[in-house]
Amino acid sequence: MQLERTFRESLLELHGADEARAITRAAFREILGKDPLQVDAQAMLTTIQCTRAREVLKRLAAGEPLQYIIGSVEFYGLKLRVDASVLIPRPETEELVDLVVRAQAVAPARIFDICTGSGCIALALIKAFPQALATGCDISEVALDVARSNGAATGLEVTWNNCDALGAGLNALFTAERTEGRTLVVSNPPYVPQQDKATMEPHVLLHEPHLALFVENADPHLFYRAIAQAFAPVAGLEDELWFEAHHLHAPATAEVVRTEGFSRMELLQDLSGNPRFIRARK
């Protein structure tokens, strides 16, 4: 399709060849309702499809992420709504969920997703462990609105809670909702130092919520320390605390979590070989 080629070529300068190709394929999958590789190269788009393609390209050329334009993202087998009030879930976060799921010899009874955003972690985990009780927490009420809509759309049951991960309410939540069986606490909290703004891609910096991205330069481990402190007093020996972390700070972050009472510590690599994930137990 000529329009598909034009679309891809228009994105080359902004994204490079590989990413432009991937974005184009994903965009046309949404526009056509099927993978463009399944469509005859000589096929003609309808007027509505052409108009939609041009609208999408205009927004992409202005730097807006495709996931926000089409309003959804695929995450661990779930199609989830996303908009500018929540982070776009990254492949590394899917890796985190997969590591958590595969590490459980015994299914958890309780799951907490702290700084839940779109609810992607909580929903993926409750899909994997449907007998558990799950809670997703976030300080942003607009993010929780997105999470609630994703819970309703997927038919997965999660309790959504407005909670400041840096406040006293988190420990109260862990204490009040103790149940028999193992507890998992999982979090992908804000971890990008403010100083990193200068080197970030514009489509991230200009469109994704800074509340969910950034921490002050002086303490990039702030959220990890607070969550570990809140969970440590009630955590049992079989309970687990999992984090996604900044690959440049992950070893130091793991030490911060260790000092809060989690002596059994694993620092795990992502698929690119970077230290990224923390599994902590008492």
Sequence and secondary structure as in RCSB ss.txt:
>XXXX:A:sequence
MQLERTFRESLLELHGADEARAITRAAFREILGKDPLQVDAQAMLTTIQCTRAREVLKRLAAGEPLQYIIGSVEF
YGLKLRVDASVLIPRPETEELVDLVVRAQAVAPARIFDICTGSGCIALALIKAFPQALATGCDISEVALDVARSN
GAATGLEVTWNNCDALGAGLNALFTAERTEGRTLVVSNPPYVPQQDKATMEPHVLLHEPHLALFVENADPHLFYR
AIAQAFAPVAGLEDELWFEAHHLHAPATAEVVRTEGFSRMELLQDLSGNPRFIRARK
>XXXX:A:secstr
 HHHHHHHHHTHHHH HHHHHHHHHHHHHHHHSS GGGS TT    HHHHHHHHHHHHHHHTT  HHHHHTEEEE
TTEEEE  TTS    HHHHHHHHHHHHH SS  SEEEEES TTTHHHHHHHHHSTTSEEEEEES HHHHHHHHHH
HHHHT   EEEE  TTSTHHHHHHHHT  SS EEEEE    EEGGGGGGS HHHHTTS HHHHEE TT TTHHHH
HHHHHHGGG  TT EEEEE  TTTHHHHHHHHHHTT  EEEEEE TTS EEEEEEE 
